[in-house]
Amino acid sequence: MSRIKFLKDHVNGIKKGDEGEFTEGRANYLVRTGVAEYVTEAEPKQAVKQTKQKLKTTKSELCKTC
């Protein structure tokens, strides 16, 4: 089973940004046609970077109010 994320609206009420788990063949077809992309391990790493940026922002906001 492969996890994919939809890049645009699709049939049966699937909206852009929805994620789902499909068989290898179906996932491959959806990615080849440009409807979806594979969900990789890189996304959780991006979330970690965003939290670090938020921490830096909070520190700079505290300094401005002092």
Backbone hydrogen bonds in HBPLUS format (Angstrom, degrees):
<---DONOR---> <-ACCEPTOR-->    atom                        ^
c    i                          cat <-CA-CA->   ^        H-A-AA   ^      H-
h    n   atom  resd res      DA  || num        DHA   H-A  angle D-A-AA Bond
n    s   type  num  typ     dist DA aas  dist angle  dist       angle   num
A0002-SER N   A0022-PHE O   2.69 MM  20  5.39 167.6  1.70 167.4 169.5     1
A0022-PHE N   A0002-SER O   2.85 MM  20  5.39 160.4  1.89 159.1 157.9     2
A0039-VAL N   A0003-ARG O   3.00 MM  36  5.67 171.6  2.01 140.7 139.0     3
A0004-ILE N   A0020-GLY O   2.88 MM  16  5.61 164.1  1.90 165.7 170.8     4
A0020-GLY N   A0004-ILE O   2.98 MM  16  5.61 156.3  2.04 154.6 161.0     5
A0005-LYS N   A0037-GLU O   2.78 MM  32  5.39 160.0  1.81 159.6 166.6     6
A0037-GLU N   A0005-LYS O   2.86 MM  32  5.39 150.6  1.95 146.5 155.6     7
A0006-PHE N   A0018-ASP O   2.90 MM  12  5.59 167.7  1.92 169.1 171.9     8
A0017-GLY N   A0006-PHE O   2.86 MM  11  5.26 165.8  1.88 139.9 144.5     9
A0007-LEU N   A0035-VAL O   2.79 MM  28  5.58 163.8  1.82 139.7 145.2    10
A0010-HIS N   A0014-ILE O   2.91 MM   4  5.13 168.6  1.92 146.8 147.2    11
A0014-ILE N   A0011-VAL O   3.37 MM   3  5.95 160.3  2.41 114.9 119.9    12
A0018-ASP N   A0015-LYS O   3.16 MM   3  5.76 164.5  2.18 136.1 138.0    13
A0027-ALA N   A0023-THR O   2.91 MM   4  6.02 168.6  1.93 162.2 166.0    14
A0028-ASN N   A0024-GLU O   2.93 MM   4  5.98 157.7  1.98 145.8 152.3    15
A0029-TYR N   A0025-GLY O   3.05 MM   4  6.26 156.1  2.11 144.7 150.8    16
A0030-LEU N   A0026-ARG O   3.01 MM   4  6.28 163.8  2.03 152.7 156.4    17
A0031-VAL N   A0027-ALA O   3.00 MM   4  6.20 154.3  2.07 149.9 156.7    18
A0032-ARG N   A0028-ASN O   2.91 MM   4  6.06 162.1  1.94 150.2 155.5    19
A0033-THR N   A0029-TYR O   3.02 MM   4  6.19 153.3  2.09 150.6 156.9    20
A0035-VAL N   A0030-LEU O   3.04 MM   5  5.36 139.4  2.21 167.0 169.6    21
A0036-ALA N   A0030-LEU O   3.24 MM   6  5.51 147.0  2.35 124.6 122.3    22
A0034-GLY N   A0031-VAL O   3.12 MM   3  5.18 152.9  2.20 101.9 110.3    23
A0046-GLN N   A0042-ALA O   3.15 MM   4  6.50 145.8  2.27 147.6 157.0    24
A0046-GLN N   A0043-GLU O   3.07 MM   3  5.12 121.7  2.43  98.5 113.0    25
A0047-ALA N   A0043-GLU O   3.17 MM   4  6.53 151.0  2.25 150.3 158.0    26
A0048-VAL N   A0044-PRO O   3.16 MM   4  6.50 147.5  2.27 144.2 152.1    27
A0049-LYS N   A0045-LYS O   3.13 MM   4  6.46 156.1  2.19 147.0 152.7    28
A0050-GLN N   A0046-GLN O   3.00 MM   4  6.27 152.4  2.08 148.1 155.6    29
A0051-THR N   A0047-ALA O   3.11 MM   4  6.41 150.6  2.20 144.0 151.0    30
A0052-LYS N   A0048-VAL O   3.11 MM   4  6.43 151.4  2.19 147.1 154.8    31
A0053-GLN N   A0049-LYS O   3.01 MM   4  6.31 153.3  2.08 147.3 154.5    32
A0054-LYS N   A0050-GLN O   2.97 MM   4  6.25 151.1  2.06 145.2 153.1    33
A0055-LEU N   A0051-THR O   3.02 MM   4  6.30 150.9  2.11 144.0 151.3    34
A0056-LYS N   A0052-LYS O   3.09 MM   4  6.42 156.0  2.15 148.3 154.0    35
A0057-THR N   A0053-GLN O   2.99 MM   4  6.23 152.7  2.07 146.0 153.7    36
A0058-THR N   A0054-LYS O   2.97 MM   4  6.25 156.6  2.02 150.2 155.7    37
A0059-LYS N   A0055-LEU O   3.09 MM   4  6.34 156.4  2.15 147.4 153.5    38
A0060-SER N   A0056-LYS O   3.06 MM   4  6.31 159.7  2.10 148.4 153.4    39
A0061-GLU N   A0057-THR O   2.94 MM   4  6.16 149.9  2.03 147.8 156.5    40
A0062-LEU N   A0058-THR O   3.02 MM   4  6.23 152.8  2.10 146.5 153.0    41
A0063-CYS N   A0059-LYS O   3.20 MM   4  6.49 152.3  2.28 145.2 152.1    42
A0064-LYS N   A0060-SER O   3.15 MM   4  6.38 150.7  2.24 143.1 150.2    43
A0065-THR N   A0061-GLU O   3.28 MM   4  6.55 149.7  2.38 146.7 153.0    44
